[in-house]
Amino acid sequence: MPGHPLSRKAFNDQLVRQGVHTRAARTAALIALATDLPAPVPAGLLDVHIHTALMWARHAQRDWTTYLTARAAGLADAAEPGRP
């Protein structure tokens, strides 16, 4: 109906009827996102379960221990008095 937004499913159904299949592109985009961010971030942003985001990260084979170490070091540096 004009003036009313389509649901994700309704929009996808219209694309499929026109021969546009989006599942593979969506999955690739989600896995790419999982390579750039720790799993809890896309889980919160996209409102998906953390287990789903962890599955994407497993597919991407990303190890976030380096990120977490750097993040912890940055927070510790910021907590020291007299440091900018």
Secondary structure as UniProt FT lines:
FT   TURN            2..3
FT   HELIX           8..17
FT   TURN            18..19
FT   HELIX           23..36
FT   HELIX           40..46
FT   HELIX           50..60
FT   HELIX           65..79
FT   TURN            81..82
//
